[in-house]
């Protein structure tokens, strides 16, 4: 008899838990970037405009990879070719007047400087990205180091 | 040999002699009508082979280059104006068009012997094929680009600063032509090792 009760409980309990969870989780209040319920299909947001004014932007910290101040639609970066290097390679910059990739891009994992771009630096937009005119999706409380130092000296 | 000469001479004599059975009116008007039909048929066939449907009726074109074109702005864009294969790959002017069509008979050879009938073969030959097109564009000063993108009508103030700079200097001076910088605008690039992209 006891066995049977335990068995039936084991069968029913998960169902109850699932039902309770489904009821409690309001799909409209999920903390995600999706902005809508999982089970609802919403209209895709419009594609934002990309900054394309070729003006170099401030780096928030010295190690920050500079952002790309122009459109890079359909730029081919694969085994065959790297379109960014058409202008940003060591040899192309005189003609293109684009900033040349820095020496760190020639460095392999052993710290040796090589003749060509190191394979681990080959895919430009792993670090460098274009910027779009959109509202931040999540709040950001990043503070520039200069301001931190300034505030420290004030105290 | 003497038999051939004999046939030739017989045809020559027949052509030289005035017609015995047909009236002058029939021959002139009939010749005129036949001419129209021939010319019409010739042009129709020419235009038929100058369509995208014809180009991508071969899987070599449909599976490789056409799929790549589909991802670019020359296929799909905000205003819905698009370039089809012949817009870029066949000159629009008659003499050059015929010259290109004659050169294209080599493509029939390629189709027949299956020089690019697999993806691997196509990839292996991609550089050669691309080089042909680059050379053609370079030689005719990117004429097929300019059929739509007229330099005189370019508004540099509407271009990005970078584009305006290059178009008003290198392109304006004739130092460079469209294809020099815009390689791979409609298709994927081959292995560019040792090739100047700019």
Interface residues (C-beta under 8 A of the other chain):
Chain A: X52 X53 X54 X70 X71 X73 X74 X76 X78 X79 X80 X81 X83 X85 X86 X87 X92 X95 X96
Chain B: X71 X72 X73 X160 X161 X162 X181 X184 X188 X189 X190 X191 X192 X197 X198
